[in-house]
Amino acid sequence: MVTAYVLVKANTGEADRLLEDVAAIDGVVDAHIVAGDVDLIAKLDVDAPTDVKEIAADRIQTVDGVESTETYISM
């Protein structure tokens, strides 16, 4: 099992809608709006590092309203 965290910057006013969209993605086990440099943090639990890439780059980054992401894989 691979655990990763995806930090999401949202376009202005999009965080609440993005929370629902990101939380609905398979592999995302938790998501929260946060205060600070990013607007949302999503926790992923998946089988392999390639699944992290698929979710972060191909799914989360393509959600309308996502400005940018940073991904951290837990050791």
mmCIF file of the N, C-alpha and C atoms, coordinates in Angstrom:
data_MODEL
# 
_entry.id   MODEL 
# 
loop_
_atom_site.group_PDB 
_atom_site.id 
_atom_site.type_symbol 
_atom_site.label_atom_id 
_atom_site.label_alt_id 
_atom_site.label_comp_id 
_atom_site.label_asym_id 
_atom_site.label_entity_id 
_atom_site.label_seq_id 
_atom_site.pdbx_PDB_ins_code 
_atom_site.Cartn_x 
_atom_site.Cartn_y 
_atom_site.Cartn_z 
_atom_site.occupancy 
_atom_site.B_iso_or_equiv 
_atom_site.pdbx_formal_charge 
_atom_site.auth_seq_id 
_atom_site.auth_comp_id 
_atom_site.auth_asym_id 
_atom_site.auth_atom_id 
_atom_site.pdbx_PDB_model_num 
ATOM 1   N N  . MET A 1 1  ? 0.846   -1.181 0.000   1.00 0.00 ? 1  MET A N  1 
ATOM 2   C CA . MET A 1 1  ? 0.000   0.000  0.000   1.00 0.00 ? 1  MET A CA 1 
ATOM 3   C C  . MET A 1 1  ? 0.889   1.241  0.000   1.00 0.00 ? 1  MET A C  1 
ATOM 4   N N  . VAL A 1 2  ? 0.534   2.200  -0.810  1.00 0.00 ? 2  VAL A N  1 
ATOM 5   C CA . VAL A 1 2  ? 1.251   3.466  -0.906  1.00 0.00 ? 2  VAL A CA 1 
ATOM 6   C C  . VAL A 1 2  ? 0.315   4.574  -0.427  1.00 0.00 ? 2  VAL A C  1 
ATOM 7   N N  . THR A 1 3  ? 0.815   5.391  0.496   1.00 0.00 ? 3  THR A N  1 
ATOM 8   C CA . THR A 1 3  ? 0.067   6.552  0.965   1.00 0.00 ? 3  THR A CA 1 
ATOM 9   C C  . THR A 1 3  ? 0.741   7.798  0.429   1.00 0.00 ? 3  THR A C  1 
ATOM 10  N N  . ALA A 1 4  ? -0.060  8.714  -0.098  1.00 0.00 ? 4  ALA A N  1 
ATOM 11  C CA . ALA A 1 4  ? 0.470   9.971  -0.621  1.00 0.00 ? 4  ALA A CA 1 
ATOM 12  C C  . ALA A 1 4  ? -0.475  11.099 -0.272  1.00 0.00 ? 4  ALA A C  1 
ATOM 13  N N  . TYR A 1 5  ? 0.069   12.298 -0.289  1.00 0.00 ? 5  TYR A N  1 
ATOM 14  C CA . TYR A 1 5  ? -0.717  13.499 -0.023  1.00 0.00 ? 5  TYR A CA 1 
ATOM 15  C C  . TYR A 1 5  ? -0.577  14.436 -1.211  1.00 0.00 ? 5  TYR A C  1 
ATOM 16  N N  . VAL A 1 6  ? -1.714  14.921 -1.703  1.00 0.00 ? 6  VAL A N  1 
ATOM 17  C CA . VAL A 1 6  ? -1.709  15.855 -2.823  1.00 0.00 ? 6  VAL A CA 1 
ATOM 18  C C  . VAL A 1 6  ? -2.213  17.191 -2.293  1.00 0.00 ? 6  VAL A C  1 
ATOM 19  N N  . LEU A 1 7  ? -1.346  18.211 -2.394  1.00 0.00 ? 7  LEU A N  1 
ATOM 20  C CA . LEU A 1 7  ? -1.686  19.559 -1.974  1.00 0.00 ? 7  LEU A CA 1 
ATOM 21  C C  . LEU A 1 7  ? -2.199  20.299 -3.200  1.00 0.00 ? 7  LEU A C  1 
ATOM 22  N N  . VAL A 1 8  ? -3.365  20.908 -3.082  1.00 0.00 ? 8  VAL A N  1 
ATOM 23  C CA . VAL A 1 8  ? -4.040  21.508 -4.224  1.00 0.00 ? 8  VAL A CA 1 
ATOM 24  C C  . VAL A 1 8  ? -4.249  23.005 -4.004  1.00 0.00 ? 8  VAL A C  1 
ATOM 25  N N  . LYS A 1 9  ? -3.812  23.804 -4.973  1.00 0.00 ? 9  LYS A N  1 
ATOM 26  C CA . LYS A 1 9  ? -4.158  25.224 -5.004  1.00 0.00 ? 9  LYS A CA 1 
ATOM 27  C C  . LYS A 1 9  ? -5.346  25.367 -5.927  1.00 0.00 ? 9  LYS A C  1 
ATOM 28  N N  . ALA A 1 10 ? -6.363  26.072 -5.449  1.00 0.00 ? 10 ALA A N  1 
ATOM 29  C CA . ALA A 1 10 ? -7.594  26.246 -6.221  1.00 0.00 ? 10 ALA A CA 1 
ATOM 30  C C  . ALA A 1 10 ? -7.680  27.663 -6.764  1.00 0.00 ? 10 ALA A C  1 
ATOM 31  N N  . ASN A 1 11 ? -8.384  27.803 -7.878  1.00 0.00 ? 11 ASN A N  1 
ATOM 32  C CA . ASN A 1 11 ? -8.723  29.133 -8.350  1.00 0.00 ? 11 ASN A CA 1 
ATOM 33  C C  . ASN A 1 11 ? -9.613  29.785 -7.292  1.00 0.00 ? 11 ASN A C  1 
ATOM 34  N N  . THR A 1 12 ? -9.613  31.091 -7.221  1.00 0.00 ? 12 THR A N  1 
ATOM 35  C CA . THR A 1 12 ? -10.379 31.827 -6.223  1.00 0.00 ? 12 THR A CA 1 
ATOM 36  C C  . THR A 1 12 ? -11.845 31.386 -6.186  1.00 0.00 ? 12 THR A C  1 
ATOM 37  N N  . GLY A 1 13 ? -12.310 31.049 -4.993  1.00 0.00 ? 13 GLY A N  1 
ATOM 38  C CA . GLY A 1 13 ? -13.705 30.689 -4.794  1.00 0.00 ? 13 GLY A CA 1 
ATOM 39  C C  . GLY A 1 13 ? -14.080 29.267 -5.176  1.00 0.00 ? 13 GLY A C  1 
ATOM 40  N N  . GLU A 1 14 ? -13.118 28.425 -5.547  1.00 0.00 ? 14 GLU A N  1 
ATOM 41  C CA . GLU A 1 14 ? -13.421 27.077 -6.027  1.00 0.00 ? 14 GLU A CA 1 
ATOM 42  C C  . GLU A 1 14 ? -13.198 25.973 -4.997  1.00 0.00 ? 14 GLU A C  1 
ATOM 43  N N  . ALA A 1 15 ? -12.657 26.284 -3.825  1.00 0.00 ? 15 ALA A N  1 
ATOM 44  C CA . ALA A 1 15 ? -12.244 25.241 -2.875  1.00 0.00 ? 15 ALA A CA 1 
ATOM 45  C C  . ALA A 1 15 ? -13.394 24.338 -2.431  1.00 0.00 ? 15 ALA A C  1 
ATOM 46  N N  . ASP A 1 16 ? -14.547 24.907 -2.124  1.00 0.00 ? 16 ASP A N  1 
ATOM 47  C CA . ASP A 1 16 ? -15.666 24.080 -1.651  1.00 0.00 ? 16 ASP A CA 1 
ATOM 48  C C  . ASP A 1 16 ? -16.116 23.084 -2.713  1.00 0.00 ? 16 ASP A C  1 
ATOM 49  N N  . ARG A 1 17 ? -16.231 23.531 -3.955  1.00 0.00 ? 17 ARG A N  1 
ATOM 50  C CA . ARG A 1 17 ? -16.644 22.631 -5.033  1.00 0.00 ? 17 ARG A CA 1 
ATOM 51  C C  . ARG A 1 17 ? -15.557 21.598 -5.305  1.00 0.00 ? 17 ARG A C  1 
ATOM 52  N N  . LEU A 1 18 ? -14.301 22.033 -5.283  1.00 0.00 ? 18 LEU A N  1 
ATOM 53  C CA . LEU A 1 18 ? -13.195 21.101 -5.534  1.00 0.00 ? 18 LEU A CA 1 
ATOM 54  C C  . LEU A 1 18 ? -13.135 20.005 -4.483  1.00 0.00 ? 18 LEU A C  1 
ATOM 55  N N  . LEU A 1 19 ? -13.443 20.336 -3.247  1.00 0.00 ? 19 LEU A N  1 
ATOM 56  C CA . LEU A 1 19 ? -13.411 19.329 -2.182  1.00 0.00 ? 19 LEU A CA 1 
ATOM 57  C C  . LEU A 1 19 ? -14.301 18.152 -2.554  1.00 0.00 ? 19 LEU A C  1 
ATOM 58  N N  . GLU A 1 20 ? -15.504 18.413 -2.992  1.00 0.00 ? 20 GLU A N  1 
ATOM 59  C CA . GLU A 1 20 ? -16.421 17.339 -3.385  1.00 0.00 ? 20 GLU A CA 1 
ATOM 60  C C  . GLU A 1 20 ? -15.894 16.555 -4.585  1.00 0.00 ? 20 GLU A C  1 
ATOM 61  N N  . ASP A 1 21 ? -15.392 17.260 -5.595  1.00 0.00 ? 21 ASP A N  1 
ATOM 62  C CA . ASP A 1 21 ? -14.900 16.595 -6.804  1.00 0.00 ? 21 ASP A CA 1 
ATOM 63  C C  . ASP A 1 21 ? -13.684 15.724 -6.517  1.00 0.00 ? 21 ASP A C  1 
ATOM 64  N N  . VAL A 1 22 ? -12.746 16.236 -5.734  1.00 0.00 ? 22 VAL A N  1 
ATOM 65  C CA . VAL A 1 22 ? -11.522 15.492 -5.420  1.00 0.00 ? 22 VAL A CA 1 
ATOM 66  C C  . VAL A 1 22 ? -11.848 14.307 -4.511  1.00 0.00 ? 22 VAL A C  1 
ATOM 67  N N  . ALA A 1 23 ? -12.686 14.505 -3.514  1.00 0.00 ? 23 ALA A N  1 
ATOM 68  C CA . ALA A 1 23 ? -13.031 13.423 -2.584  1.00 0.00 ? 23 ALA A CA 1 
ATOM 69  C C  . ALA A 1 23 ? -13.719 12.262 -3.287  1.00 0.00 ? 23 ALA A C  1 
ATOM 70  N N  . ALA A 1 24 ? -14.366 12.513 -4.413  1.00 0.00 ? 24 ALA A N  1 
ATOM 71  C CA . ALA A 1 24 ? -15.088 11.465 -5.145  1.00 0.00 ? 24 ALA A CA 1 
ATOM 72  C C  . ALA A 1 24 ? -14.182 10.609 -6.034  1.00 0.00 ? 24 ALA A C  1 
ATOM 73  N N  . ILE A 1 25 ? -12.918 10.970 -6.181  1.00 0.00 ? 25 ILE A N  1 
ATOM 74  C CA . ILE A 1 25 ? -11.993 10.222 -7.035  1.00 0.00 ? 25 ILE A CA 1 
ATOM 75  C C  . ILE A 1 25 ? -11.565 8.935  -6.337  1.00 0.00 ? 25 ILE A C  1 
ATOM 76  N N  . ASP A 1 26 ? -11.608 7.809  -7.068  1.00 0.00 ? 26 ASP A N  1 
ATOM 77  C CA . ASP A 1 26 ? -11.153 6.528  -6.521  1.00 0.00 ? 26 ASP A CA 1 
ATOM 78  C C  . ASP A 1 26 ? -9.695  6.644  -6.093  1.00 0.00 ? 26 ASP A C  1 
ATOM 79  N N  . GLY A 1 27 ? -9.390  6.152  -4.893  1.00 0.00 ? 27 GLY A N  1 
ATOM 80  C CA . GLY A 1 27 ? -8.036  6.219  -4.354  1.00 0.00 ? 27 GLY A CA 1 
ATOM 81  C C  . GLY A 1 27 ? -7.868  7.340  -3.354  1.00 0.00 ? 27 GLY A C  1 
ATOM 82  N N  . VAL A 1 28 ? -8.722  8.361  -3.421  1.00 0.00 ? 28 VAL A N  1 
ATOM 83  C CA . VAL A 1 28 ? -8.708  9.442  -2.430  1.00 0.00 ? 28 VAL A CA 1 
ATOM 84  C C  . VAL A 1 28 ? -9.518  8.960  -1.236  1.00 0.00 ? 28 VAL A C  1 
ATOM 85  N N  . VAL A 1 29 ? -8.854  8.836  -0.086  1.00 0.00 ? 29 VAL A N  1 
ATOM 86  C CA . VAL A 1 29 ? -9.529  8.325  1.105   1.00 0.00 ? 29 VAL A CA 1 
ATOM 87  C C  . VAL A 1 29 ? -9.942  9.424  2.065   1.00 0.00 ? 29 VAL A C  1 
ATOM 88  N N  . ASP A 1 30 ? -9.385  10.620 1.881   1.00 0.00 ? 30 ASP A N  1 
ATOM 89  C CA . ASP A 1 30 ? -9.726  11.743 2.743   1.00 0.00 ? 30 ASP A CA 1 
ATOM 90  C C  . ASP A 1 30 ? -9.325  13.026 2.034   1.00 0.00 ? 30 ASP A C  1 
ATOM 91  N N  . ALA A 1 31 ? -10.067 14.088 2.251   1.00 0.00 ? 31 ALA A N  1 
ATOM 92  C CA . ALA A 1 31 ? -9.741  15.387 1.663   1.00 0.00 ? 31 ALA A CA 1 
ATOM 93  C C  . ALA A 1 31 ? -10.279 16.478 2.572   1.00 0.00 ? 31 ALA A C  1 
ATOM 94  N N  . HIS A 1 32 ? -9.482  17.544 2.720   1.00 0.00 ? 32 HIS A N  1 
ATOM 95  C CA . HIS A 1 32 ? -9.856  18.641 3.614   1.00 0.00 ? 32 HIS A CA 1 
ATOM 96  C C  . HIS A 1 32 ? -9.465  19.981 3.009   1.00 0.00 ? 32 HIS A C  1 
ATOM 97  N N  . ILE A 1 33 ? -10.303 20.979 3.233   1.00 0.00 ? 33 ILE A N  1 
ATOM 98  C CA . ILE A 1 33 ? -9.927  22.358 2.958   1.00 0.00 ? 33 ILE A CA 1 
ATOM 99  C C  . ILE A 1 33 ? -9.032  22.794 4.111   1.00 0.00 ? 33 ILE A C  1 
ATOM 100 N N  . VAL A 1 34 ? -7.930  23.474 3.782   1.00 0.00 ? 34 VAL A N  1 
ATOM 101 C CA . VAL A 1 34 ? -6.978  23.903 4.800   1.00 0.00 ? 34 VAL A CA 1 
ATOM 102 C C  . VAL A 1 34 ? -6.631  25.376 4.619   1.00 0.00 ? 34 VAL A C  1 
ATOM 103 N N  . ALA A 1 35 ? -6.090  25.982 5.666   1.00 0.00 ? 35 ALA A N  1 
ATOM 104 C CA . ALA A 1 35 ? -5.595  27.346 5.599   1.00 0.00 ? 35 ALA A CA 1 
ATOM 105 C C  . ALA A 1 35 ? -4.092  27.289 5.329   1.00 0.00 ? 35 ALA A C  1 
ATOM 106 N N  . GLY A 1 36 ? -3.597  28.245 4.574   1.00 0.00 ? 36 GLY A N  1 
ATOM 107 C CA . GLY A 1 36 ? -2.167  28.304 4.302   1.00 0.00 ? 36 GLY A CA 1 
ATOM 108 C C  . GLY A 1 36 ? -1.896  28.515 2.830   1.00 0.00 ? 36 GLY A C  1 
ATOM 109 N N  . ASP A 1 37 ? -0.753  28.022 2.380   1.00 0.00 ? 37 ASP A N  1 
ATOM 110 C CA . ASP A 1 37 ? -0.330  28.224 0.996   1.00 0.00 ? 37 ASP A CA 1 
ATOM 111 C C  . ASP A 1 37 ? -1.143  27.427 -0.005  1.00 0.00 ? 37 ASP A C  1 
ATOM 112 N N  . VAL A 1 38 ? -1.787  26.357 0.445   1.00 0.00 ? 38 VAL A N  1 
ATOM 113 C CA . VAL A 1 38 ? -2.642  25.556 -0.436  1.00 0.00 ? 38 VAL A CA 1 
ATOM 114 C C  . VAL A 1 38 ? -4.066  25.611 0.105   1.00 0.00 ? 38 VAL A C  1 
ATOM 115 N N  . ASP A 1 39 ? -5.016  25.178 -0.712  1.00 0.00 ? 39 ASP A N  1 
ATOM 116 C CA . ASP A 1 39 ? -6.420  25.274 -0.334  1.00 0.00 ? 39 ASP A CA 1 
ATOM 117 C C  . ASP A 1 39 ? -7.030  23.939 0.092   1.00 0.00 ? 39 ASP A C  1 
ATOM 118 N N  . LEU A 1 40 ? -6.421  22.849 -0.365  1.00 0.00 ? 40 LEU A N  1 
ATOM 119 C CA . LEU A 1 40 ? -7.002  21.525 -0.145  1.00 0.00 ? 40 LEU A CA 1 
ATOM 120 C C  . LEU A 1 40 ? -5.876  20.510 -0.042  1.00 0.00 ? 40 LEU A C  1 
ATOM 121 N N  . ILE A 1 41 ? -6.029  19.542 0.853   1.00 0.00 ? 41 ILE A N  1 
ATOM 122 C CA . ILE A 1 41 ? -5.099  18.415 0.932   1.00 0.00 ? 41 ILE A CA 1 
ATOM 123 C C  . ILE A 1 41 ? -5.904  17.137 0.793   1.00 0.00 ? 41 ILE A C  1 
ATOM 124 N N  . ALA A 1 42 ? -5.465  16.274 -0.136  1.00 0.00 ? 42 ALA A N  1 
ATOM 125 C CA . ALA A 1 42 ? -6.109  14.981 -0.357  1.00 0.00 ? 42 ALA A CA 1 
ATOM 126 C C  . ALA A 1 42 ? -5.143  13.875 0.043   1.00 0.00 ? 42 ALA A C  1 
ATOM 127 N N  . LYS A 1 43 ? -5.644  12.890 0.763   1.00 0.00 ? 43 LYS A N  1 
ATOM 128 C CA . LYS A 1 43 ? -4.848  11.715 1.137   1.00 0.00 ? 43 LYS A CA 1 
ATOM 129 C C  . LYS A 1 43 ? -5.228  10.575 0.204   1.00 0.00 ? 43 LYS A C  1 
ATOM 130 N N  . LEU A 1 44 ? -4.207  9.937  -0.373  1.00 0.00 ? 44 LEU A N  1 
ATOM 131 C CA . LEU A 1 44 ? -4.410  8.808  -1.266  1.00 0.00 ? 44 LEU A CA 1 
ATOM 132 C C  . LEU A 1 44 ? -3.884  7.542  -0.610  1.00 0.00 ? 44 LEU A C  1 
ATOM 133 N N  . ASP A 1 45 ? -4.611  6.451  -0.736  1.00 0.00 ? 45 ASP A N  1 
ATOM 134 C CA . ASP A 1 45 ? -4.128  5.115  -0.382  1.00 0.00 ? 45 ASP A CA 1 
ATOM 135 C C  . ASP A 1 45 ? -4.340  4.254  -1.614  1.00 0.00 ? 45 ASP A C  1 
ATOM 136 N N  . VAL A 1 46 ? -3.226  3.832  -2.223  1.00 0.00 ? 46 VAL A N  1 
ATOM 137 C CA . VAL A 1 46 ? -3.279  3.087  -3.484  1.00 0.00 ? 46 VAL A CA 1 
ATOM 138 C C  . VAL A 1 46 ? -2.293  1.930  -3.443  1.00 0.00 ? 46 VAL A C  1 
ATOM 139 N N  . ASP A 1 47 ? -2.325  1.103  -4.482  1.00 0.00 ? 47 ASP A N  1 
ATOM 140 C CA . ASP A 1 47 ? -1.472  -0.087 -4.511  1.00 0.00 ? 47 ASP A CA 1 
ATOM 141 C C  . ASP A 1 47 ? -0.032  0.191  -4.918  1.00 0.00 ? 47 ASP A C  1 
ATOM 142 N N  . ALA A 1 48 ? 0.205   1.165  -5.797  1.00 0.00 ? 48 ALA A N  1 
ATOM 143 C CA . ALA A 1 48 ? 1.543   1.370  -6.351  1.00 0.00 ? 48 ALA A CA 1 
ATOM 144 C C  . ALA A 1 48 ? 1.800   2.853  -6.619  1.00 0.00 ? 48 ALA A C  1 
ATOM 145 N N  . PRO A 1 49 ? 3.074   3.257  -6.660  1.00 0.00 ? 49 PRO A N  1 
ATOM 146 C CA . PRO A 1 49 ? 3.406   4.648  -6.979  1.00 0.00 ? 49 PRO A CA 1 
ATOM 147 C C  . PRO A 1 49 ? 2.835   5.118  -8.319  1.00 0.00 ? 49 PRO A C  1 
ATOM 148 N N  . THR A 1 50 ? 2.707   4.224  -9.267  1.00 0.00 ? 50 THR A N  1 
ATOM 149 C CA . THR A 1 50 ? 2.124   4.620  -10.556 1.00 0.00 ? 50 THR A CA 1 
ATOM 150 C C  . THR A 1 50 ? 0.670   5.040  -10.407 1.00 0.00 ? 50 THR A C  1 
ATOM 151 N N  . ASP A 1 51 ? -0.026  4.470  -9.415  1.00 0.00 ? 51 ASP A N  1 
ATOM 152 C CA . ASP A 1 51 ? -1.404  4.877  -9.145  1.00 0.00 ? 51 ASP A CA 1 
ATOM 153 C C  . ASP A 1 51 ? -1.449  6.309  -8.605  1.00 0.00 ? 51 ASP A C  1 
ATOM 154 N N  . VAL A 1 52 ? -0.444  6.688  -7.819  1.00 0.00 ? 52 VAL A N  1 
ATOM 155 C CA . VAL A 1 52 ? -0.362  8.052  -7.306  1.00 0.00 ? 52 VAL A CA 1 
ATOM 156 C C  . VAL A 1 52 ? -0.256  9.025  -8.474  1.00 0.00 ? 52 VAL A C  1 
ATOM 157 N N  . LYS A 1 53 ? 0.615   8.718  -9.417  1.00 0.00 ? 53 LYS A N  1 
ATOM 158 C CA . LYS A 1 53 ? 0.791   9.579  -10.594 1.00 0.00 ? 53 LYS A CA 1 
ATOM 159 C C  . LYS A 1 53 ? -0.507  9.690  -11.376 1.00 0.00 ? 53 LYS A C  1 
ATOM 160 N N  . GLU A 1 54 ? -1.189  8.582  -11.573 1.00 0.00 ? 54 GLU A N  1 
ATOM 161 C CA . GLU A 1 54 ? -2.424  8.593  -12.355 1.00 0.00 ? 54 GLU A CA 1 
ATOM 162 C C  . GLU A 1 54 ? -3.484  9.463  -11.673 1.00 0.00 ? 54 GLU A C  1 
ATOM 163 N N  . ILE A 1 55 ? -3.614  9.350  -10.366 1.00 0.00 ? 55 ILE A N  1 
ATOM 164 C CA . ILE A 1 55 ? -4.617  10.129 -9.659  1.00 0.00 ? 55 ILE A CA 1 
ATOM 165 C C  . ILE A 1 55 ? -4.233  11.607 -9.603  1.00 0.00 ? 55 ILE A C  1 
ATOM 166 N N  . ALA A 1 56 ? -2.988  11.895 -9.225  1.00 0.00 ? 56 ALA A N  1 
ATOM 167 C CA . ALA A 1 56 ? -2.565  13.283 -9.061  1.00 0.00 ? 56 ALA A CA 1 
ATOM 168 C C  . ALA A 1 56 ? -2.501  14.029 -10.395 1.00 0.00 ? 56 ALA A C  1 
ATOM 169 N N  . ALA A 1 57 ? -1.818  13.445 -11.368 1.00 0.00 ? 57 ALA A N  1 
ATOM 170 C CA . ALA A 1 57 ? -1.583  14.143 -12.639 1.00 0.00 ? 57 ALA A CA 1 
ATOM 171 C C  . ALA A 1 57 ? -2.741  14.014 -13.617 1.00 0.00 ? 57 ALA A C  1 
ATOM 172 N N  . ASP A 1 58 ? -3.346  12.858 -13.666 1.00 0.00 ? 58 ASP A N  1 
ATOM 173 C CA . ASP A 1 58 ? -4.374  12.628 -14.686 1.00 0.00 ? 58 ASP A CA 1 
ATOM 174 C C  . ASP A 1 58 ? -5.793  12.883 -14.197 1.00 0.00 ? 58 ASP A C  1 
ATOM 175 N N  . ARG A 1 59 ? -6.015  12.867 -12.900 1.00 0.00 ? 59 ARG A N  1 
ATOM 176 C CA . ARG A 1 59 ? -7.374  13.060 -12.381 1.00 0.00 ? 59 ARG A CA 1 
ATOM 177 C C  . ARG A 1 59 ? -7.514  14.393 -11.640 1.00 0.00 ? 59 ARG A C  1 
ATOM 178 N N  . ILE A 1 60 ? -6.726  14.599 -10.577 1.00 0.00 ? 60 ILE A N  1 
ATOM 179 C CA . ILE A 1 60 ? -6.889  15.815 -9.771  1.00 0.00 ? 60 ILE A CA 1 
ATOM 180 C C  . ILE A 1 60 ? -6.520  17.060 -10.576 1.00 0.00 ? 60 ILE A C  1 
ATOM 181 N N  . GLN A 1 61 ? -5.391  17.034 -11.277 1.00 0.00 ? 61 GLN A N  1 
ATOM 182 C CA . GLN A 1 61 ? -4.966  18.224 -12.024 1.00 0.00 ? 61 GLN A CA 1 
ATOM 183 C C  . GLN A 1 61 ? -5.918  18.593 -13.151 1.00 0.00 ? 61 GLN A C  1 
ATOM 184 N N  . THR A 1 62 ? -6.740  17.667 -13.589 1.00 0.00 ? 62 THR A N  1 
ATOM 185 C CA . THR A 1 62 ? -7.664  17.967 -14.684 1.00 0.00 ? 62 THR A CA 1 
ATOM 186 C C  . THR A 1 62 ? -9.030  18.443 -14.196 1.00 0.00 ? 62 THR A C  1 
ATOM 187 N N  . VAL A 1 63 ? -9.247  18.472 -12.876 1.00 0.00 ? 63 VAL A N  1 
ATOM 188 C CA . VAL A 1 63 ? -10.509 18.983 -12.335 1.00 0.00 ? 63 VAL A CA 1 
ATOM 189 C C  . VAL A 1 63 ? -10.560 20.491 -12.588 1.00 0.00 ? 63 VAL A C  1 
ATOM 190 N N  . ASP A 1 64 ? -11.664 20.951 -13.144 1.00 0.00 ? 64 ASP A N  1 
ATOM 191 C CA . ASP A 1 64 ? -11.831 22.370 -13.426 1.00 0.00 ? 64 ASP A CA 1 
ATOM 192 C C  . ASP A 1 64 ? -11.739 23.175 -12.134 1.00 0.00 ? 64 ASP A C  1 
ATOM 193 N N  . GLY A 1 65 ? -10.864 24.165 -12.104 1.00 0.00 ? 65 GLY A N  1 
ATOM 194 C CA . GLY A 1 65 ? -10.680 24.996 -10.926 1.00 0.00 ? 65 GLY A CA 1 
ATOM 195 C C  . GLY A 1 65 ? -9.387  24.723 -10.187 1.00 0.00 ? 65 GLY A C  1 
ATOM 196 N N  . VAL A 1 66 ? -8.678  23.654 -10.544 1.00 0.00 ? 66 VAL A N  1 
ATOM 197 C CA . VAL A 1 66 ? -7.385  23.367 -9.925  1.00 0.00 ? 66 VAL A CA 1 
ATOM 198 C C  . VAL A 1 66 ? -6.317  24.223 -10.610 1.00 0.00 ? 66 VAL A C  1 
ATOM 199 N N  . GLU A 1 67 ? -5.620  25.000 -9.804  1.00 0.00 ? 67 GLU A N  1 
ATOM 200 C CA . GLU A 1 67 ? -4.558  25.857 -10.315 1.00 0.00 ? 67 GLU A CA 1 
ATOM 201 C C  . GLU A 1 67 ? -3.234  25.103 -10.390 1.00 0.00 ? 67 GLU A C  1 
ATOM 202 N N  . SER A 1 68 ? -2.902  24.361 -9.317  1.00 0.00 ? 68 SER A N  1 
ATOM 203 C CA . SER A 1 68 ? -1.658  23.588 -9.288  1.00 0.00 ? 68 SER A CA 1 
ATOM 204 C C  . SER A 1 68 ? -1.741  22.549 -8.178  1.00 0.00 ? 68 SER A C  1 
ATOM 205 N N  . THR A 1 69 ? -0.826  21.570 -8.249  1.00 0.00 ? 69 THR A N  1 
ATOM 206 C CA . THR A 1 69 ? -0.739  20.539 -7.206  1.00 0.00 ? 69 THR A CA 1 
ATOM 207 C C  . THR A 1 69 ? 0.714   20.262 -6.868  1.00 0.00 ? 69 THR A C  1 
ATOM 208 N N  . GLU A 1 70 ? 0.925   19.740 -5.665  1.00 0.00 ? 70 GLU A N  1 
ATOM 209 C CA . GLU A 1 70 ? 2.197   19.178 -5.244  1.00 0.00 ? 70 GLU A CA 1 
ATOM 210 C C  . GLU A 1 70 ? 1.881   17.840 -4.600  1.00 0.00 ? 70 GLU A C  1 
ATOM 211 N N  . THR A 1 71 ? 2.692   16.827 -4.908  1.00 0.00 ? 71 THR A N  1 
ATOM 212 C CA . THR A 1 71 ? 2.416   15.482 -4.415  1.00 0.00 ? 71 THR A CA 1 
ATOM 213 C C  . THR A 1 71 ? 3.581   15.001 -3.556  1.00 0.00 ? 71 THR A C  1 
ATOM 214 N N  . TYR A 1 72 ? 3.244   14.410 -2.416  1.00 0.00 ? 72 TYR A N  1 
ATOM 215 C CA . TYR A 1 72 ? 4.231   13.868 -1.488  1.00 0.00 ? 72 TYR A CA 1 
ATOM 216 C C  . TYR A 1 72 ? 3.863   12.422 -1.181  1.00 0.00 ? 72 TYR A C  1 
ATOM 217 N N  . ILE A 1 73 ? 4.803   11.504 -1.424  1.00 0.00 ? 73 ILE A N  1 
ATOM 218 C CA . ILE A 1 73 ? 4.593   10.092 -1.103  1.00 0.00 ? 73 ILE A CA 1 
ATOM 219 C C  . ILE A 1 73 ? 5.171   9.809  0.270   1.00 0.00 ? 73 ILE A C  1 
ATOM 220 N N  . SER A 1 74 ? 4.377   9.189  1.126   1.00 0.00 ? 74 SER A N  1 
ATOM 221 C CA . SER A 1 74 ? 4.802   8.862  2.475   1.00 0.00 ? 74 SER A CA 1 
ATOM 222 C C  . SER A 1 74 ? 5.815   7.723  2.445   1.00 0.00 ? 74 SER A C  1 
ATOM 223 N N  . MET A 1 75 ? 6.811   7.792  3.301   1.00 0.00 ? 75 MET A N  1 
ATOM 224 C CA . MET A 1 75 ? 7.853   6.749  3.361   1.00 0.00 ? 75 MET A CA 1 
ATOM 225 C C  . MET A 1 75 ? 7.470   5.675  4.349   1.00 0.00 ? 75 MET A C  1 
# 
